[in-house]
Amino acid sequence: MAIEMKFYKNYVEIGLNILRYRKERGLTQMQLAELAGLSRNHIQKVETAAAVPSLSALMQIAKALDIPVSRLLEHTSSSF
């Protein structure tokens, strides 16, 4: 899926939120991927905004991080 440039900043912020919560929990990308049922490559791409996560992937990541999915979207709503 091509990344829409008008939402790129939002994708960067989502990726940074995932990275922050993952590191706060002391998890590697591989550990988060295993907990979320996703590939490490997908986690890496989402964290760096090289891929756009689906709603399902965001829900899986949030569950693995034990946070509401809304936390992953913080500071992004103003740009939508």
ROMIBA-929543 format. One record per atom (N, C-alpha, C, CB): x, y, z; atom name; residue in one letter. Coordinates in Angstrom, 1 decimal, m for minus. Each point is the difference from the previous one (the first is absolute). Glycine has a CB too. Example, Ala and Ser with C-alpha at 12.3 -4.5 7.8 and 13.67 -1.06 7.14 Angstrom:
BEGIN
c1; c2; c3; atomo; residuo
13.2; m5.7; 7.8; N; A
m0.9; 1.2; 0.0; CA; A
0.9; 1.2; 0.0; C; A
m1.9; m1.2; 1.2; CB; A
1.5; 2.3; m1.9; N; S
0.9; 1.1; 0.0; CA; S
m0.8; 1.1; 0.8; C; S
1.2; m0.6; m2.2; CB; S
END
This chain:
BEGIN
c1; c2; c3; atomo; residuo
0.8; m1.2; 0.0; N; M
m0.8; 1.2; 0.0; CA; M
0.9; 1.2; 0.0; C; M
m1.9; m1.2; 1.2; CB; M
1.6; 2.1; m2.1; N; A
0.8; 1.3; m0.1; CA; A
m0.4; 0.9; 1.2; C; A
0.2; m0.2; m2.5; CB; A
0.7; 0.9; 3.0; N; I
m0.2; 0.9; 1.2; CA; I
m0.5; 1.3; m0.6; C; I
1.7; m1.2; 1.4; CB; I
m2.9; 1.6; m0.9; N; E
m0.5; 1.3; m0.5; CA; E
0.8; 1.1; 0.8; C; E
m2.3; m0.9; m0.4; CB; E
2.9; 1.8; m0.4; N; M
0.9; 1.0; 0.5; CA; M
m0.8; 1.0; 1.0; C; M
1.4; m0.2; m2.1; CB; M
m2.7; 0.4; 1.8; N; K
m0.7; 1.0; 0.9; CA; K
m0.1; m0.6; 1.4; C; K
m1.2; 0.9; m2.0; CB; K
1.3; m2.2; 2.2; N; F
m0.1; m0.6; 1.3; CA; F
1.3; m0.5; 0.6; C; F
m2.3; m0.6; m0.6; CB; F
3.4; 0.9; m0.2; N; Y
1.3; m0.6; 0.4; CA; Y
0.4; 0.4; 1.5; C; Y
0.6; 0.1; m2.4; CB; Y
m0.9; 1.1; 2.7; N; K
0.4; 0.5; 1.4; CA; K
m0.7; m0.9; 1.0; C; K
0.4; 2.4; m0.8; CB; K
m1.7; m2.7; 0.6; N; N
m0.8; m0.8; 0.9; CA; N
0.7; m1.4; 0.1; C; N
m2.1; 1.2; m0.6; CB; N
2.5; m1.8; m0.5; N; Y
0.6; m1.3; 0.0; CA; Y
1.3; 0.0; 0.8; C; Y
m1.1; m0.5; m2.2; CB; Y
1.9; 1.6; 2.0; N; V
1.2; 0.1; 0.8; CA; V
m0.3; 0.1; 1.5; C; V
1.1; 1.2; m1.9; CB; V
m2.1; m0.5; 2.3; N; E
m0.4; 0.1; 1.4; CA; E
m0.5; m1.3; 0.6; C; E
m0.6; 2.4; m0.4; CB; E
m0.2; m3.1; m0.4; N; I
m0.4; m1.3; 0.4; CA; I
1.2; m1.0; 0.2; C; I
m2.2; 0.3; m1.2; CB; I
3.1; m0.2; 0.3; N; G
1.2; m0.9; 0.1; CA; G
0.8; 0.4; 1.2; C; G
0.1; m0.2; m2.4; CB; G
0.1; 1.5; 2.7; N; L
0.7; 0.4; 1.1; CA; L
m0.7; m0.4; 1.3; C; L
0.9; 2.0; m1.3; CB; L
m2.2; m1.9; 1.3; N; N
m0.7; m0.5; 1.2; CA; N
0.2; m1.4; 0.3; C; N
m1.7; 1.7; m0.4; CB; N
1.6; m2.5; m0.7; N; I
0.3; m1.5; 0.2; CA; I
1.4; m0.2; 0.5; C; I
m1.6; m0.5; m1.8; CB; I
2.6; 1.2; 1.3; N; L
1.3; m0.1; 0.4; CA; L
0.2; 0.3; 1.5; C; L
0.8; 0.5; m2.4; CB; L
m1.4; 0.6; 2.8; N; R
0.1; 0.5; 1.3; CA; R
m0.6; m1.0; 1.0; C; R
m0.1; 2.4; m0.8; CB; R
m1.1; m2.9; 0.5; N; Y
m0.7; m0.9; 1.0; CA; Y
0.8; m1.4; 0.0; C; Y
m2.2; 1.2; m0.4; CB; Y
2.7; m1.6; m0.8; N; R
0.8; m1.2; 0.0; CA; R
1.2; 0.1; 0.8; C; R
m0.8; m0.4; m2.3; CB; R
1.6; 1.5; 2.2; N; K
1.2; 0.2; 0.8; CA; K
m0.3; 0.1; 1.5; C; K
1.1; 1.1; m2.0; CB; K
m2.2; m0.4; 2.3; N; E
m0.4; 0.2; 1.4; CA; E
m0.2; m1.4; 0.7; C; E
m1.1; 2.2; m0.6; CB; E
0.6; m3.2; m0.2; N; R
m0.2; m1.3; 0.5; CA; R
1.2; m0.9; m0.2; C; R
m2.4; 0.3; m0.6; CB; R
3.5; 0.2; 0.1; N; G
1.2; m0.8; m0.1; CA; G
m0.1; m1.1; m1.0; C; G
0.4; 0.5; 2.3; CB; G
m1.2; m0.3; m3.4; N; L
m0.2; m1.0; m1.0; CA; L
0.8; 0.3; m1.2; C; L
m2.3; m0.4; 0.8; CB; L
2.8; m0.6; m1.5; N; T
0.7; 0.1; m1.3; CA; T
m1.1; 0.0; m1.0; C; T
2.1; m1.1; 0.8; CB; T
m1.8; 1.5; m2.1; N; Q
m0.9; m0.1; m1.0; CA; Q
m0.5; m1.5; m0.2; C; Q
1.1; 2.0; m1.2; CB; Q
m0.2; m2.9; 1.3; N; M
m0.4; m1.4; m0.1; CA; M
m0.9; m0.4; 1.1; C; M
2.2; m0.5; m1.1; CB; M
m2.0; 0.9; 2.3; N; Q
m0.9; m0.4; 1.1; CA; Q
m1.4; 0.6; m0.2; C; Q
2.0; m0.1; 1.5; CB; Q
m2.0; 1.4; m1.9; N; L
m1.3; 0.6; m0.3; CA; L
m0.7; m0.7; m1.1; C; L
0.8; 2.2; 0.8; CB; L
m0.1; m2.5; m1.9; N; A
m0.6; m0.7; m1.1; CA; A
m0.6; m1.4; 0.4; C; A
1.7; 1.1; m1.5; CB; A
m1.0; m1.8; 2.3; N; E
m0.5; m1.3; 0.5; CA; E
m1.2; 0.2; 0.8; C; E
2.3; m1.0; 0.0; CB; E
m2.3; 1.9; 0.9; N; L
m1.2; 0.3; 0.9; CA; L
m1.2; 0.4; m0.9; C; L
1.5; 0.6; 1.9; CB; L
m1.2; 0.2; m2.9; N; A
m1.1; 0.5; m0.8; CA; A
m0.4; m0.9; m1.2; C; A
0.8; 2.3; 0.6; CB; A
m0.1; m3.3; m0.8; N; G
m0.3; m0.9; m1.1; CA; G
0.3; 0.6; m1.4; C; G
m1.7; m1.0; 1.4; CB; G
2.8; 1.8; m1.4; N; L
0.4; 0.7; m1.3; CA; L
1.4; m0.3; m0.2; C; L
m1.7; 1.8; 0.3; CB; L
2.2; m1.5; m1.5; N; S
1.5; m0.2; m0.3; CA; S
0.8; 1.2; 0.6; C; S
m0.6; m1.3; m2.1; CB; S
1.9; 1.0; 2.4; N; R
0.9; 1.0; 0.5; CA; R
0.1; 1.0; m1.1; C; R
1.2; m1.6; 1.5; CB; R
m1.1; 1.2; m2.7; N; N
0.2; 0.9; m1.1; CA; N
m1.2; 1.0; m0.1; C; N
1.3; m1.7; m1.2; CB; N
m2.5; 1.2; 1.5; N; H
m1.2; 0.9; 0.0; CA; H
0.1; 1.1; 1.1; C; H
m1.4; m1.9; m1.1; CB; H
1.8; 1.4; 2.3; N; I
0.1; 0.9; 1.1; CA; I
1.1; 1.1; m0.3; C; I
m0.6; m1.9; 1.6; CB; I
1.7; 1.5; m2.2; N; Q
1.1; 0.9; m0.3; CA; Q
m0.5; 1.0; m1.1; C; Q
1.7; m1.7; 0.5; CB; Q
m2.5; 1.3; m1.5; N; K
m0.5; 0.9; m1.0; CA; K
m1.0; 1.0; 0.6; C; K
0.4; m1.8; m1.7; CB; K
m1.3; 1.3; 2.6; N; V
m1.0; 0.9; 0.6; CA; V
0.7; 1.0; 0.9; C; V
m1.7; m1.8; m0.1; CB; V
2.7; 1.4; 0.9; N; E
0.7; 0.9; 0.8; CA; E
0.7; 1.1; m0.7; C; E
0.3; m1.8; 1.6; CB; E
0.1; 1.5; m2.8; N; T
0.8; 1.0; m0.8; CA; T
m0.9; 0.7; m1.1; C; T
2.1; m1.3; 0.4; CB; T
m3.4; 1.0; m0.4; N; A
m0.9; 0.6; m0.9; CA; A
0.2; m0.5; m1.5; C; A
m0.2; 2.0; 1.6; CB; A
0.9; m3.1; m1.7; N; A
0.2; m0.6; m1.4; CA; A
m1.2; m0.8; m0.4; C; A
2.5; 0.0; 0.4; CB; A
m3.4; m0.3; 0.5; N; A
m1.2; m0.7; m0.3; CA; A
m1.2; 0.6; 0.9; C; A
1.3; m2.1; m0.6; CB; A
m2.5; 2.0; 0.0; N; V
m1.1; 0.5; 0.7; CA; V
m0.7; m1.2; 0.7; C; V
m0.3; 1.9; m1.7; CB; V
0.1; m1.8; 3.0; N; P
m0.6; m1.2; 0.7; CA; P
m1.5; 0.0; m0.2; C; P
1.8; 0.1; 1.7; CB; P
m2.3; m1.3; m1.8; N; S
m1.5; m0.2; m0.1; CA; S
m0.5; 0.2; 1.4; C; S
0.2; m1.6; m2.0; CB; S
m1.5; 1.8; 2.1; N; L
m0.7; 0.1; 1.2; CA; L
0.2; m1.2; 0.9; C; L
m1.7; 1.5; m1.0; CB; L
1.6; m2.7; 0.3; N; S
0.3; m1.2; 0.7; CA; S
1.4; m0.1; 0.6; C; S
m1.7; m1.1; m1.6; CB; S
2.7; 1.5; 0.8; N; A
1.3; 0.0; 0.5; CA; A
0.2; 0.9; 1.2; C; A
0.8; m0.5; m2.3; CB; A
m1.4; 1.7; 2.2; N; L
0.0; 1.0; 1.2; CA; L
m0.6; m0.6; 1.2; C; L
0.0; 1.9; m1.6; CB; L
m1.1; m2.6; 1.4; N; M
m0.7; m0.7; 1.2; CA; M
0.9; m1.1; 0.5; C; M
m2.2; 0.6; m1.0; CB; M
2.8; m1.4; 0.2; N; Q
0.9; m1.0; 0.5; CA; Q
1.2; 0.5; 0.7; C; Q
m0.7; m1.4; m1.9; CB; Q
1.3; 2.5; 1.4; N; I
1.1; 0.7; 0.6; CA; I
m0.4; 0.5; 1.4; C; I
1.0; 0.6; m2.3; CB; I
m2.1; 0.1; 2.3; N; A
m0.5; 0.6; 1.3; CA; A
m0.2; m1.0; 1.0; C; A
m1.1; 1.8; m1.3; CB; A
0.5; m2.9; 0.9; N; K
m0.3; m1.1; 0.9; CA; K
1.3; m0.6; 0.6; C; K
m2.1; m0.6; m1.2; CB; K
3.1; 0.4; 0.3; N; A
1.3; m0.5; 0.4; CA; A
0.7; 1.0; 1.0; C; A
0.2; m1.3; m2.2; CB; A
m0.4; 2.6; 2.0; N; L
0.6; 1.0; 0.9; CA; L
m0.8; 0.2; 1.2; C; L
1.0; 1.1; m2.0; CB; L
m2.2; m1.7; 2.1; N; D
m1.0; 0.2; 1.1; CA; D
m0.4; 1.5; 0.2; C; D
1.1; m2.0; 1.1; CB; D
m1.4; 2.6; m2.3; N; I
m0.5; 1.4; 0.0; CA; I
m1.2; 0.1; m0.9; C; I
2.3; 0.9; 0.5; CB; I
m3.2; 0.1; m0.3; N; P
m1.1; 0.2; m0.9; CA; P
0.6; 0.5; m1.4; C; P
m1.6; 0.6; 2.0; CB; P
1.0; m1.0; m3.0; N; V
0.5; 0.3; m1.4; CA; V
0.0; 1.5; m0.1; C; V
m0.9; m2.1; m1.0; CB; V
0.1; 2.9; 1.7; N; S
0.0; 1.4; m0.1; CA; S
1.3; 0.6; 0.4; C; S
m2.4; 0.0; 0.5; CB; S
3.2; m0.6; 0.4; N; R
1.3; 0.5; 0.3; CA; R
1.0; 0.0; m1.1; C; R
m0.4; m0.9; 2.3; CB; R
0.2; 0.0; m3.3; N; L
0.9; m0.1; m1.1; CA; L
m0.4; 1.2; m1.0; C; L
0.2; m2.5; 0.2; CB; L
m1.4; 3.0; m0.1; N; L
m0.4; 1.1; m0.8; CA; L
0.2; 1.4; 0.6; C; L
m1.6; m1.6; m1.0; CB; L
2.1; 1.7; 2.2; N; E
0.2; 1.3; 0.6; CA; E
0.8; 1.0; m0.8; C; E
m0.1; m1.2; 2.2; CB; E
m0.4; 2.4; m2.2; N; H
0.6; 1.1; m0.7; CA; H
m0.1; m0.1; m1.5; C; H
1.6; 0.2; 1.9; CB; H
m2.5; m1.1; m2.4; N; T
m0.2; m0.1; m1.4; CA; T
m1.3; 0.6; m0.5; C; T
1.5; m2.0; 0.0; CB; T
m2.5; 2.1; 0.9; N; S
m1.3; 0.3; m0.4; CA; S
m0.1; 1.4; m0.6; C; S
m0.9; m1.5; 1.7; CB; S
1.7; 2.5; m1.3; N; S
m0.1; 1.3; m0.5; CA; S
0.4; 0.2; m1.5; C; S
0.6; 0.7; 2.3; CB; S
0.1; m1.7; m2.8; N; S
0.4; 0.1; m1.4; CA; S
m1.0; m0.7; m1.0; C; S
2.3; 0.0; 0.8; CB; S
m3.3; m0.7; m0.2; N; F
m0.9; m0.7; m0.9; CA; F
m1.1; 0.9; m0.5; C; F
0.4; m2.0; 1.3; CB; F
END
